[in-house]
């Protein structure tokens, strides 16, 4: 079955499952070397099935160039063309450079993304600001608006913003169409304030971490612990420790597996569908590492969760704490274990 689509902005539709590219960036895998030829095969397979939206970033080393190669391949021998593909990139000024960010710097990074992707306009630029104590994020968003008016950007969005600072951009007249944040059965911080704010202001939530780096897979059932294979595993294992704990994480996996059998799908597809069923959620971002998981993604749209199943999952999660603070607040807190694993100067490297 083809991927569901929705209108993110006027005359701009995307697939409700977005192909994530962080997993393809250099340094993400802690053990194995990725087969990039197989990853390219996966891109073609996904696009042919209607999963035409891709998420990358200026700081995901090599991913924008890889997508540029993908678009070039589409020009020869494919039923799709580059115009059928939506690429969502990010603008993430290094934390060491926040004091120096100005219009010229911003335009330079946007021009670099255009060159890497081999495009004349960027479909969606998701803006991130590492440290709110450093002034300038509203002005920088204003520079993105100028570049939109100049024809270099189609839509402006944010990533890892909390409610307060997102509202400052909205109040300043920045036309934010979406907010990308971590949201899963483990990390429910958007449910505190952000989801309601986005709904009331016509902003769609694009969710990453829905599958928690692969930790919502049935292969972990019965395992005493994990040996992290990727940076994602390190990050999301911390979230499990601070919410459910390992034993109740196992109980959650068993429940998702049981519900999945009702629809002839896996626990991971139930976890994704649960997040997609939340009001205000526009799409879920699922990482692409190889072609083996293409069919798994396609199965997400072969069923609809019954209200009783949604309620059962919600009631189970209600027994456990939500991570402290607003979305990405812990990741910004100096000294926290969440911040300590972040890389904040990747444009420099």
C-alpha positions as CSV (number, residue, x, y, z in Angstrom):
1,X,0.0,0.0,0.0
2,X,1.2,3.5,-0.8
3,X,2.2,5.9,1.9
4,X,-0.4,8.3,3.3
5,X,0.1,11.9,2.5
6,X,-1.0,15.2,4.0
7,X,-0.7,18.9,3.2
8,X,2.0,20.4,5.3
9,X,1.7,23.8,3.7
10,X,-0.3,25.4,0.9
11,X,0.4,23.4,-2.3
12,X,3.0,21.2,-0.5
13,X,2.2,17.6,0.4
14,X,4.5,15.1,2.1
15,X,4.4,11.4,3.1
16,X,3.3,10.7,6.7
17,X,6.3,8.5,7.1
18,X,9.5,10.5,6.3
19,X,12.7,8.7,5.4
20,X,15.3,9.8,7.9
21,X,19.0,10.1,6.9
22,X,20.8,10.7,10.2
23,X,21.6,7.0,10.3
24,X,23.6,7.4,7.0
25,X,25.8,10.2,8.3
26,X,29.4,9.6,9.0
27,X,30.1,8.6,12.6
28,X,26.5,7.4,13.4
29,X,27.3,3.7,13.4
30,X,29.6,2.6,16.2
31,X,30.5,-0.8,14.8
32,X,29.6,-1.6,11.2
33,X,30.3,0.2,7.9
34,X,27.1,1.0,6.0
35,X,26.5,-0.3,2.5
36,X,25.7,3.0,0.8
37,X,24.8,1.2,-2.5
38,X,22.1,-0.7,-0.6
39,X,21.0,2.5,1.0
40,X,20.6,4.1,-2.4
41,X,18.5,1.0,-3.5
42,X,16.3,1.6,-0.4
43,X,15.7,5.2,-1.4
44,X,14.5,4.1,-4.8
45,X,12.3,1.4,-3.4
46,X,10.7,3.8,-0.8
47,X,10.1,6.5,-3.3
48,X,8.4,4.1,-5.7
49,X,6.1,3.1,-2.9
50,X,5.1,6.7,-2.2
51,X,7.6,7.5,0.6
52,X,8.9,10.5,-1.3
53,X,9.9,12.7,1.6
54,X,13.4,12.6,3.0
55,X,14.8,14.3,6.2
56,X,18.5,15.3,6.3
57,X,20.6,18.2,7.7
58,X,23.5,20.4,7.0
59,X,25.3,18.7,9.9
60,X,24.5,15.1,8.9
61,X,27.8,14.6,7.2
62,X,27.4,13.4,3.6
63,X,23.6,13.1,3.6
64,X,22.7,16.1,1.5
65,X,25.3,15.1,-1.2
66,X,23.9,11.5,-1.1
67,X,20.4,12.8,-1.7
68,X,21.8,15.0,-4.6
69,X,23.1,11.8,-6.1
70,X,19.7,10.1,-5.7
71,X,18.0,13.0,-7.5
72,X,20.5,12.7,-10.3
73,X,19.8,8.9,-10.6
74,X,16.0,9.7,-10.8
75,X,16.6,11.7,-14.0
76,X,17.6,8.6,-15.9
77,X,15.4,5.5,-16.0
78,X,12.9,6.2,-13.2
79,X,9.2,6.7,-13.4
80,X,9.7,9.5,-10.8
81,X,11.5,12.8,-11.3
82,X,13.3,15.1,-8.8
83,X,10.2,17.2,-8.7
84,X,8.3,14.2,-7.1
85,X,10.8,14.2,-4.1
86,X,10.6,16.4,-1.0
87,X,13.8,17.0,0.8
88,X,13.7,18.5,4.3
89,X,17.0,19.8,5.5
90,X,18.1,21.7,8.6
91,X,20.0,24.8,9.4
92,X,22.0,24.2,12.6
93,X,24.6,26.9,13.3
94,X,27.4,25.6,15.5
95,X,27.2,26.5,19.1
96,X,30.6,28.1,19.0
97,X,29.5,30.4,16.2
98,X,26.1,31.5,17.5
99,X,27.5,35.0,18.4
100,X,28.7,35.4,14.8
101,X,25.6,34.2,12.9
102,X,24.3,36.9,10.5
103,X,22.5,37.1,7.2
104,X,25.6,36.4,5.1
105,X,26.6,33.3,7.1
106,X,23.0,32.0,6.9
107,X,22.8,32.5,3.1
108,X,26.2,30.8,2.7
109,X,24.9,27.7,4.5
110,X,21.7,27.7,2.5
111,X,23.6,28.1,-0.7
112,X,25.8,25.2,0.3
113,X,22.7,23.0,0.9
114,X,21.3,24.0,-2.5
115,X,24.6,23.0,-4.1
116,X,24.8,19.7,-2.3
117,X,21.3,18.7,-3.1
118,X,21.6,20.0,-6.7
119,X,18.4,22.0,-6.3
120,X,17.3,25.6,-7.1
121,X,15.1,25.9,-4.0
122,X,15.0,24.0,-0.7
123,X,11.6,22.5,0.1
124,X,11.8,22.9,3.8
125,X,14.5,24.3,6.1
126,X,14.3,23.3,9.8
127,X,16.0,25.8,12.0
128,X,17.8,24.9,15.2
129,X,19.4,27.1,17.9
130,X,21.6,25.4,20.4
131,X,21.6,28.0,23.2
132,X,18.7,30.3,23.9
133,X,21.0,32.4,26.2
134,X,22.8,33.5,23.1
135,X,20.6,36.2,21.5
136,X,19.8,36.2,17.8
137,X,17.5,33.2,17.0
138,X,14.5,35.4,16.1
139,X,16.7,37.6,13.9
140,X,18.2,34.5,12.2
141,X,14.8,33.1,11.5
142,X,14.0,36.5,10.0
143,X,17.0,36.0,7.7
144,X,15.6,32.7,6.6
145,X,12.4,34.5,5.8
146,X,14.3,36.9,3.6
147,X,15.9,33.9,1.8
148,X,12.4,32.5,1.3
149,X,11.3,35.8,-0.2
150,X,14.4,35.6,-2.4
151,X,13.2,32.2,-3.7
152,X,15.9,30.0,-2.1
153,X,13.6,28.4,0.5
154,X,10.0,27.2,0.0
155,X,9.0,26.6,3.6
156,X,10.4,27.5,7.0
157,X,10.3,25.1,10.0
158,X,12.0,24.5,13.3
159,X,13.6,21.5,15.0
160,X,14.1,20.9,18.8
161,X,12.4,24.1,19.8
162,X,10.3,24.3,23.0
163,X,6.9,26.0,23.3
164,X,8.2,29.3,24.7
165,X,10.8,29.9,22.0
166,X,8.6,28.6,19.2
167,X,5.9,31.1,20.2
168,X,8.5,33.9,20.0
169,X,9.1,33.1,16.4
170,X,5.4,32.9,15.6
171,X,4.8,36.2,17.4
172,X,7.5,37.7,15.3
173,X,5.7,36.8,12.2
174,X,7.9,33.9,11.0
175,X,5.6,31.5,9.0
176,X,6.5,28.2,10.7
177,X,4.9,25.3,9.1
178,X,6.3,22.5,11.2
179,X,8.2,21.7,14.3
180,X,10.4,18.6,14.4
181,X,10.9,17.1,17.9
182,X,11.6,13.8,19.5
183,X,8.3,12.0,20.3
184,X,7.7,8.3,21.0
185,X,6.1,6.0,23.6
186,X,9.3,6.6,25.7
187,X,9.7,10.3,25.2
188,X,6.3,12.0,25.6
189,X,7.5,15.6,26.4
190,X,5.6,17.1,23.5
191,X,2.4,16.1,25.2
192,X,3.0,18.6,28.0
193,X,2.5,21.9,26.0
194,X,4.0,21.7,22.6
195,X,1.4,19.6,20.8
196,X,-1.5,21.8,22.0
197,X,0.4,25.0,21.0
198,X,1.2,23.6,17.5
199,X,-2.4,22.5,17.0
200,X,-3.8,25.9,17.9
201,X,-1.3,27.7,15.6
202,X,-1.5,25.4,12.5
203,X,1.9,23.9,13.0
204,X,2.4,20.2,12.3
205,X,4.6,18.1,14.6
206,X,7.1,16.0,12.7
207,X,8.4,13.3,15.0
208,X,11.8,11.7,15.2
209,X,12.8,8.9,17.5
210,X,9.5,7.2,17.1
211,X,11.2,3.8,17.0
212,X,13.9,4.9,19.4
213,X,16.8,4.0,17.2
214,X,15.4,0.5,16.6
215,X,14.8,-0.3,20.3
216,X,11.1,-0.8,19.7
217,X,11.8,-4.0,17.7
218,X,10.7,-7.4,18.8
219,X,14.3,-8.7,18.7
220,X,14.9,-7.1,22.1
221,X,12.2,-9.1,23.8
222,X,13.8,-11.2,26.5
223,X,17.2,-9.5,26.3
224,X,18.8,-8.6,29.6
225,X,20.3,-5.4,28.2
226,X,21.9,-4.0,25.0
227,X,25.3,-3.4,23.6
228,X,24.8,-0.1,21.7
229,X,25.6,-0.4,18.0
230,X,24.8,3.3,17.1
231,X,24.7,6.7,18.6
232,X,20.9,6.3,18.5
233,X,21.0,3.3,20.8
234,X,23.1,5.3,23.3
235,X,20.7,8.2,23.3
236,X,17.4,6.2,23.5
237,X,18.7,3.8,26.1
238,X,19.1,6.8,28.4
239,X,15.4,7.6,27.8
240,X,14.3,4.1,28.7
241,X,16.4,4.2,31.9
242,X,14.7,7.5,33.0
243,X,11.1,6.4,32.1
244,X,10.1,2.8,32.0
245,X,13.2,1.0,33.1
246,X,14.4,-2.2,31.4
247,X,11.8,-4.6,32.9
248,X,8.8,-2.5,32.1
249,X,10.3,-1.7,28.6
250,X,10.1,-5.5,28.1
251,X,6.4,-5.4,29.2
252,X,5.8,-2.6,26.7
253,X,7.4,-4.6,23.9
254,X,5.2,-7.7,24.7
255,X,2.1,-5.5,24.7
256,X,3.0,-3.9,21.3
257,X,3.8,-7.4,19.9
258,X,0.4,-8.7,21.1
259,X,-1.5,-5.8,19.6
260,X,0.5,-6.2,16.4
261,X,-0.6,-9.8,15.9
262,X,-4.2,-8.6,15.7
263,X,-3.2,-6.6,12.6
264,X,-0.5,-9.0,11.3
265,X,2.2,-6.4,11.8
266,X,5.2,-6.0,14.2
267,X,5.5,-4.1,17.5
268,X,7.5,-1.3,15.7
269,X,4.6,-0.6,13.3
270,X,2.2,-0.4,16.2
271,X,4.5,2.1,18.0
272,X,4.7,4.2,14.9
273,X,0.9,4.1,14.3
274,X,0.3,5.1,17.9
275,X,2.3,8.3,17.5
276,X,0.7,9.0,14.1
277,X,-2.7,8.7,15.7
278,X,-2.0,11.6,18.1
279,X,-3.8,14.9,17.1
280,X,-1.3,17.5,15.8
281,X,1.2,14.9,14.6
282,X,1.8,15.3,10.9
283,X,4.5,12.7,10.2
284,X,6.9,10.3,11.7
285,X,10.6,10.1,10.7
286,X,11.9,6.6,10.4
287,X,15.6,6.1,9.7
288,X,16.8,4.4,6.5
289,X,19.9,2.2,6.8
290,X,19.3,-0.5,4.3
291,X,16.7,-2.0,1.9
292,X,15.6,-4.7,4.4
293,X,13.1,-2.5,6.2
294,X,11.3,-1.0,3.2
295,X,8.4,-3.4,3.3
296,X,8.1,-2.9,7.1
297,X,7.6,0.8,6.5
298,X,5.0,0.1,3.8
299,X,3.0,-2.0,6.2
300,X,2.4,0.9,8.5
301,X,-0.4,2.1,6.2
302,X,-2.2,-1.3,5.8
303,X,-4.2,-0.9,9.0
304,X,-5.8,1.6,11.4
305,X,-5.4,1.2,15.2
306,X,-8.7,0.6,17.0
307,X,-9.5,3.2,19.7
308,X,-9.4,0.4,22.3
309,X,-5.7,-0.4,21.4
310,X,-4.8,3.3,21.5
311,X,-6.4,3.6,24.9
312,X,-4.6,0.5,26.2
313,X,-1.2,1.9,25.1
314,X,-2.0,5.3,26.6
315,X,-3.1,3.8,29.9
316,X,0.0,1.7,30.2
317,X,2.3,4.7,29.5
318,X,0.3,6.7,32.1
319,X,1.9,4.7,34.9
320,X,5.3,6.0,34.1
321,X,7.0,9.4,34.3
322,X,7.4,11.7,31.3
323,X,11.0,13.0,30.9
324,X,11.7,16.2,32.8
325,X,11.1,19.6,31.1
326,X,10.1,20.6,27.6
327,X,11.2,18.9,24.4
328,X,15.0,19.1,24.1
329,X,15.4,20.9,27.5
330,X,17.5,18.1,29.0
331,X,19.6,18.0,25.9
332,X,20.4,21.7,26.4
333,X,21.1,21.4,30.2
334,X,24.8,21.8,30.8
335,X,26.2,18.7,32.6
336,X,23.3,16.4,31.8
337,X,24.0,13.0,30.4
338,X,21.7,13.9,27.5
339,X,23.8,16.9,26.6
340,X,27.1,15.1,27.1
341,X,26.5,12.9,24.1
342,X,25.5,15.7,21.7
343,X,27.8,17.0,19.0
344,X,27.3,20.7,18.6
345,X,29.9,21.9,16.2
346,X,29.4,19.7,13.2
347,X,29.4,22.5,10.6
348,X,33.0,23.2,11.7
349,X,34.2,19.7,11.2
